[in-house]
């Protein structure tokens, strides 16, 4: 069993509120638009991190993290990418790959809109944790946390950090 904290679109912002939830997780996953690598450095001081780079990330983030990160944890096939779309509107770059070999859990960032949606056709769960940072149009900073256990995705929670100032 693993407790996962999922965040995205920090845009160089990390604070004690985010780190409090990092400390409660077994692993942290970041779905891109990290910004300053200080964000991922702070997380990695506390917990194992899996991440991808996003469209605003510079050459340093792109050297450290991949565009796509596909792996298996607790029997769950996971694919994280920053710009991936969502069920029935997948991004052109991933559309054929996801149809040919769908993961059980498909994670994206980019939109700053928290979304949890099941794709009946491909039988996968799509997650977008919204944005944990302060840059963007979103009004509330959000993250997701959940448990992976022997092939199951369970105990999914929305974390609302604070209204963006």
Secondary structure, DSSP 8 states (H G I E B T S, - for coil): -EEEEEE---TT---HHHHHHHHH-SEEEE-S---STHHHHHHHHHSEEEEB--TT--HHHHHHSBSEEEEEETTEEEEEESS-EETTEE-HHHHHHHHHS--SEEEE-SS--EEEEEETTTTEEEEEE---SS-SS-SEEEEEEEEEETTEEEEEEEEEEEE--
